[in-house]
Amino acid sequence: MISFEGPKVILGISVSVLSAELKDLDIIGEMLPEGEVKDFKSEGDTCSFKVRGGVAIHLEKDLENLPEGMILRLHTVAPSPVKFSLDVIAADHSEGCSCYVHSDADLNPFTRMMVEPALNSLFKKMAEGMVNRFPTSP
């Protein structure tokens, strides 16, 4: 497994409020960058979208036995071509909470070279989307 981590950001809401917000996977869709992700759909505990190049990603929520600090875990399900998890980790902060996205992916070295730049860009844009949606007080 290869780990990827997005930038840590400070959000203007508490960990508990963020956790409640992210239970609705439509919120995840709103934080994904336009142009890099399209055709986002969610239904209950599953969501799907297409990334640049037309690759379809199908994710399912997994809220059982989450480690401390992890408020959401999504993992790929068939027919996604790559096996990975997408985790949101948050901690209390004086202005609300600090938060970042983490992923463990089952990739060979060749596939890693192809997807690493796209994942890093996606996580950076997701962090920006979270900051825009949940800003700290000015």
Stockholm file with secondary structure:
# STOCKHOLM 1.0

chainA/1-138         MISFEGPKVILGISVSVLSAELKDLDIIGEMLPEGEVKDFKSEGDTCSFKVRGGVAIHLEKDLENLPEGMILRLHTVAPSPVKFSLDVIAADHSEGCSCYVHSDADLNPFTRMMVEPALNSLFKKMAEGMVNRFPTSP
#=GR chainA/1-138 SS CEEEECCCEEESSCHHHHHHHHTSHHHHHHHSCBTTEEEEEEETTEEEEEETTTEEEEEEECCTTCCTTEEEEEEECTTCSSCEEEEEEEEEETTEEEEEEEEEECCCHHHHHHHHHHHHHHHHHHHHHHHHHSCCCC
#=GC SS_cons         CEEEECCCEEESSCHHHHHHHHTSHHHHHHHSCBTTEEEEEEETTEEEEEETTTEEEEEEECCTTCCTTEEEEEEECTTCSSCEEEEEEEEEETTEEEEEEEEEECCCHHHHHHHHHHHHHHHHHHHHHHHHHSCCCC
//
